[in-house]
Every structure is written in C-alpha cells, then in structure tokens.
C-alpha cells in the first residue's frame, strides 16, 4: 500500500484540484439538424453523428 512521504501543503493541494471546476462542458453541433448537444451524447432529436439512432423527445 502506498504511503505518502511528505504532507502536501494547502497551496499544492489547491493546484492539484484546479481542474475540478471547469466552467462549461464541451459541446458539439449535430451535422444534420444543427442542434447543440454534449460531445459523445445523442442529440435531443435522437441523432448521433448524422444518423437517427433513437426516438427524439417529441416523438
């Protein structure tokens, strides 16, 4: 089991955690419908990478 040799200071701990608070998630634009959605997720109308993969919200 790993055991730390020296205690990490609060300043260094804060630097280590700096990436935890990203402001906006990355988004993508669907090529066929032009909708904005999270990357690697299905768009609200049911398209993924230009193909209809499931029913949309209003269908």
Number of C-alpha atoms within 10 A of each C-alpha: 2 4 5 6 6 6 8 11 9 9 8 11 11 11 10 11 9 10 9 7 7 8 7 6 8 10 12 14 14 20 13 12 11 10 13 13 17 13 14 11 13 18 25 15 17 17 20 19 14 12 12 14 13 14 11 13 9 7 7
